[in-house]
Amino acid sequence: MSPVSRGRKPAKRPKHQRSHPTRAPLDVSRVERWPKLLHGPIELSGCVVQGQADQDLVVLAATLTAGKRTVGVEVVVNGREVDVIELHPVPEDALAVLRSGFEVVEAPLTPEEFRSQVEAALNVKADSVAWIRERIPDLLKLGRDPRPDLPERVAQLRRWLGLPGYDPLPRTPSADPLPLVLPPPGPATGLWLAVALAEPDDAIWRRLEVRSDVTLAGLHRILAAAFDRDEREYHRFETAYGGFSVDAQSCEGDRFDDVTLGQVVTSPGHRLVYEAESWRHWIRVERLVGLPEAPTCLGGERAAPPPECEDERSYEMLLEARRDPYDEDNEDLIEELGGHGFDPEWFDREVINERLARLS
């Protein structure tokens, strides 16, 4: 007869012999299960933004915690609008989409920044859908929506993050488009740069040795000295991480040029564009070298166009006028375009290095 049939409780097993039921892994595969995952106040942590150079795509990732349950959220922003929203039982998996086999730059966000960027991307997506529904409704009937449950995911994410619902009224964006995040400055090294004007047929170029920890503002001063220009003129750099200029308000989306050269180009073959007034220059990293004491010009060809030549057309007019400088019309044109005393074939490395030495 068993202990139970005799009216006695069975003896308890020692703790080390007891079997504990294993908790089933969190299932986030279907969006209808999402509202049941997290209850109560949501805590945001581990907020991160990721991006790839030369790609107009970022991933906003964070950890959502309510009570004892934690999930990772991944928001893929393509252009300026939300493209994908995924949940992950393991929060670290929310960052795996870009890390797998790609060179990724990454930066932390505050919870407020994360909410702001997510809300902006959600609104842009909703604006786009509303515009299509109003203007070309037949487009929504063509084919099958590859992400039919995205509206449900958006609604749930808004609830979890405490974001207001979509307001279709015209408005300014709630957050500026998130630029591709810059990597932190690395150890300083030397860089050989090949710099050439983009437009004249006859190459005008310089090879420079600079430090990677020079700011883009400092690089502008070096380039102005190398091409005999006024360093006070307007300038702008175009990089894989967006635009940088002396006046970030003059060009939408630009940031100030106080970042270092090594943050925007890191390896041989990397390129950027330098614009001084209306002249564009291609810059390419040729090699990494030892840390130089000062910027140096290693070589080059031809003089840069005079400041009075505002574009390639005016420079070509000057070169044409110099072929017959004693013609009365040409003489006036040479005067107007700053051609008196100008030699297009001039290049003196020692003179340029004297200018560079004064900078440092």
C-alpha positions in Angstrom: 0.0 0.0 0.0 1.4 3.4 -1.0 2.0 6.2 1.6 -0.8 8.2 0.0 -3.3 5.4 0.4 -2.4 5.1 4.0 -3.2 8.8 4.5 0.5 9.9 4.8 2.3 12.5 2.5 5.1 11.1 0.5 8.6 12.0 1.7 10.2 14.9 -0.1 13.2 14.2 -2.3 16.5 15.9 -1.5 16.8 19.2 -3.5 19.7 17.8 -5.6 17.4 15.0 -6.8 14.4 17.1 -7.7 13.7 17.8 -11.4 12.9 21.4 -12.3 10.8 22.0 -15.4 12.8 23.9 -18.1 11.4 27.2 -19.2 10.4 27.1 -22.9 12.4 29.5 -25.0 10.7 32.9 -25.6 8.8 32.7 -28.9 8.7 36.0 -30.7 8.1 34.7 -34.2 4.5 35.8 -34.6 3.5 39.4 -34.1 0.1 38.6 -32.4 2.1 37.2 -29.4 4.0 40.5 -28.9 1.5 42.2 -26.6 1.7 39.3 -24.2 5.5 39.4 -23.9 6.1 42.5 -21.8 3.8 43.9 -19.1 4.1 47.0 -17.0 6.6 49.8 -17.3 9.2 49.3 -20.0 12.9 50.0 -19.3 15.1 50.9 -22.2 18.8 50.0 -22.1 21.7 49.1 -24.4 20.5 51.6 -27.1 22.8 51.5 -30.1 22.9 52.7 -33.7 24.8 50.9 -36.4 25.7 51.7 -39.9 27.8 50.8 -42.9 30.0 53.2 -44.9 28.5 54.2 -48.3 25.1 52.6 -47.3 22.0 54.6 -46.6 20.9 52.1 -44.0 21.1 52.1 -40.2 20.0 49.7 -37.4 18.6 51.1 -34.2 18.8 48.4 -31.5 17.9 48.4 -27.8 17.0 46.1 -24.9 13.4 46.2 -23.6 12.9 45.0 -20.0 9.6 44.6 -18.1 9.8 42.8 -14.8 11.9 39.7 -15.3 11.4 39.5 -19.0 13.8 41.0 -21.6 13.8 41.1 -25.4 15.9 42.9 -28.0 14.3 45.1 -30.6 15.9 45.8 -34.0 14.6 48.7 -36.1 16.0 48.8 -39.6 15.9 52.3 -41.1 16.3 52.4 -44.9 16.7 56.0 -46.2 14.7 57.8 -43.6 11.9 55.4 -43.0 11.4 52.2 -41.0 11.8 49.1 -43.2 11.9 46.2 -40.6 11.0 45.7 -37.0 12.1 42.5 -35.3 12.2 41.2 -31.7 14.9 38.8 -30.5 14.8 36.6 -27.4 18.5 37.2 -27.0 19.0 41.0 -27.0 22.4 40.8 -28.5 21.0 39.2 -31.6 19.3 42.5 -32.5 22.8 43.8 -33.6 23.7 40.7 -35.7 22.1 41.9 -38.9 24.9 44.2 -39.9 27.8 42.7 -38.0 27.7 39.5 -40.0 30.5 39.9 -42.6 30.4 43.7 -42.9 32.5 46.5 -41.7 30.2 48.3 -39.3 30.5 51.6 -37.4 28.5 51.8 -34.1 27.7 54.3 -31.4 25.6 54.3 -28.2 22.4 56.3 -27.9 20.6 57.6 -24.9 17.0 56.2 -24.5 15.7 59.7 -25.4 17.7 59.7 -28.6 16.6 56.1 -29.4 12.9 57.0 -29.0 13.3 60.2 -31.0 15.0 58.5 -34.0 12.5 55.6 -33.9 9.6 58.0 -33.9 11.0 60.0 -36.8 11.5 56.9 -38.9 8.0 55.6 -38.1 6.4 58.9 -39.1 8.3 59.0 -42.4 7.1 55.5 -43.2 3.5 56.4 -42.3 3.7 59.6 -44.4 4.9 57.6 -47.3 2.1 55.1 -47.1 -0.5 57.8 -46.6 0.8 59.6 -49.7 0.6 56.5 -51.8 -2.9 55.6 -50.5 -4.1 59.1 -51.5 -2.3 59.7 -54.8 -1.9 56.3 -56.4 -4.1 53.9 -54.5 -3.8 51.3 -57.3 -0.1 50.9 -56.4 -1.1 49.2 -53.1 -3.0 46.6 -55.1 -0.1 45.6 -57.2 1.7 42.5 -55.9 1.9 41.3 -52.3 3.2 43.4 -49.5 6.4 41.7 -48.3 5.8 42.9 -44.7 2.0 42.8 -44.2 2.3 42.8 -40.4 4.5 45.9 -40.2 1.6 48.1 -39.1 0.9 45.8 -36.2 4.6 45.8 -35.2 4.7 49.6 -35.5 1.6 50.0 -33.2 3.0 47.7 -30.6 6.4 49.4 -30.6 4.8 52.8 -30.2 3.0 51.4 -27.1 6.1 50.0 -25.6 8.2 53.1 -26.2 5.4 55.4 -25.0 5.2 57.2 -28.4 2.1 59.0 -29.6 0.1 57.6 -32.5 0.6 58.7 -36.0 -0.7 62.2 -36.8 -1.2 62.6 -40.6 -1.2 66.4 -40.4 1.7 68.2 -42.1 4.6 68.8 -39.7 8.3 69.2 -39.5 10.2 66.0 -38.8 10.4 65.2 -35.1 14.1 64.4 -35.4 16.8 65.2 -38.0 17.8 62.2 -40.1 20.3 60.2 -38.2 23.7 60.5 -39.9 25.9 57.5 -40.2 27.8 57.3 -36.9 31.5 58.1 -36.9 33.9 55.6 -35.4 35.9 57.0 -32.5 39.4 58.4 -33.2 41.9 55.6 -33.4 45.7 55.7 -32.8 47.4 58.5 -34.8 49.4 57.5 -37.8 50.7 59.2 -41.0 48.8 59.2 -44.3 49.9 59.8 -47.8 47.2 61.7 -49.6 46.9 62.2 -53.4 44.8 65.3 -54.0 43.8 66.4 -57.5 41.4 69.0 -58.9 38.5 67.2 -60.6 37.8 69.4 -63.6 40.8 70.7 -65.7 42.0 68.4 -68.4 45.7 69.0 -67.5 46.1 67.4 -64.1 46.7 69.7 -61.1 47.6 67.6 -58.2 49.6 67.3 -54.9 50.9 64.4 -52.9 50.8 65.3 -49.2 51.9 63.6 -46.0 49.7 64.4 -43.0 48.7 63.1 -39.6 45.5 61.1 -39.3 44.5 63.1 -36.1 44.4 66.4 -38.0 40.8 67.8 -38.0 39.1 68.4 -41.3 39.3 72.1 -40.5 43.1 71.7 -40.2 43.3 69.7 -43.4 41.5 72.6 -45.2 44.3 74.9 -44.0 46.9 72.4 -45.3 45.2 72.1 -48.7 44.8 75.9 -49.0 48.6 76.2 -48.5 49.3 73.4 -50.9 47.2 75.0 -53.6 48.0 78.6 -52.8 44.5 79.5 -51.8 42.9 81.7 -49.1 42.1 79.6 -46.1 39.2 81.9 -45.2 37.2 80.8 -48.3 34.2 78.5 -48.0 35.0 74.8 -47.9 33.3 71.4 -47.5 34.2 67.8 -47.3 32.0 64.9 -48.7 32.7 61.6 -47.1 31.2 58.2 -46.6 29.8 59.5 -43.3 28.1 62.6 -44.8 29.2 66.2 -45.3 31.4 68.3 -43.1 31.8 72.1 -43.5 32.9 75.2 -41.8 29.3 76.3 -41.5 27.2 73.3 -40.9 24.0 75.4 -41.2 24.7 76.3 -44.8 24.1 72.8 -46.2 21.3 70.6 -44.8 22.6 67.5 -43.1 26.2 68.7 -42.8 28.2 68.5 -39.5 31.0 70.7 -38.4 34.5 70.0 -39.6 36.0 69.4 -36.2 36.2 65.6 -36.7 39.6 64.0 -37.5 40.7 62.8 -40.9 41.3 59.3 -39.4 37.6 59.1 -38.5 36.4 59.4 -42.1 39.2 57.6 -44.0 41.0 54.8 -42.4 42.7 52.6 -45.1 44.5 52.9 -48.4 42.0 53.4 -51.2 39.5 55.3 -49.1 38.4 58.5 -50.8 36.7 61.8 -50.0 35.8 65.0 -51.9 37.1 68.5 -50.9 35.3 71.5 -52.2 36.9 75.0 -52.0 34.5 77.7 -53.3 33.4 76.1 -56.6 36.4 73.9 -57.2 36.2 70.2 -56.4 39.2 68.1 -55.4 39.4 64.3 -55.2 41.4 63.0 -52.2 42.6 59.4 -52.0 44.6 57.7 -49.2 47.6 56.1 -50.9 49.3 54.5 -47.9 49.8 54.5 -44.1 53.2 55.7 -43.0 55.0 56.7 -39.8 53.7 59.6 -37.8 55.1 62.8 -39.4 56.2 65.8 -37.4 54.5 68.3 -39.7 52.5 68.2 -42.9 54.7 67.9 -46.0 54.3 68.1 -49.8 56.0 65.2 -51.5 55.2 66.1 -55.1 52.8 67.6 -57.5 52.2 69.3 -60.9 51.0 72.7 -62.0 49.6 75.7 -60.3 46.0 75.9 -59.1 43.7 78.3 -61.0 43.9 81.9 -59.7 41.2 82.9 -57.2 39.5 85.1 -59.8 38.7 82.0 -61.9 35.5 80.7 -60.3 35.0 77.7 -62.4 36.5 75.5 -65.1 35.0 77.7 -67.9 36.7 80.9 -66.7 40.0 79.1 -66.2 39.8 77.8 -69.8 39.1 81.4 -71.0 42.2 82.5 -69.1 44.4 79.9 -70.7 43.1 80.8 -74.1 43.7 84.5 -73.5 47.3 83.8 -72.5 48.1 82.4 -75.9 47.8 85.9 -77.3 48.3 88.2 -74.3 48.9 91.3 -76.4 45.4 91.3 -77.9 43.4 94.1 -76.3 40.5 92.0 -75.4 42.7 89.2 -74.1 44.6 91.7 -72.0 41.4 92.9 -70.3 40.4 89.3 -69.8 43.8 88.3 -68.3 43.4 91.3 -65.9 39.9 90.3 -64.9 40.8 86.6 -64.3 43.9 87.2 -62.3 46.3 86.1 -65.0 49.1 88.7 -64.7 52.1 86.9 -63.4 50.3 83.5 -63.4 52.2 80.5 -64.7 49.9 77.4 -65.1 53.0 75.1 -65.1 54.4 76.5 -61.9 55.1 74.0 -59.1 57.7 74.5 -56.4 57.7 71.9 -53.6 60.1 73.9 -51.4 57.9 76.9 -51.5 54.8 74.9 -50.6 56.7 73.2 -47.7 57.7 76.6 -46.4 54.0 77.5 -46.2 53.1 74.2 -44.5 55.9 74.7 -42.0 54.4 78.1 -41.0 51.1 76.3 -40.3 52.6 73.9 -37.8 
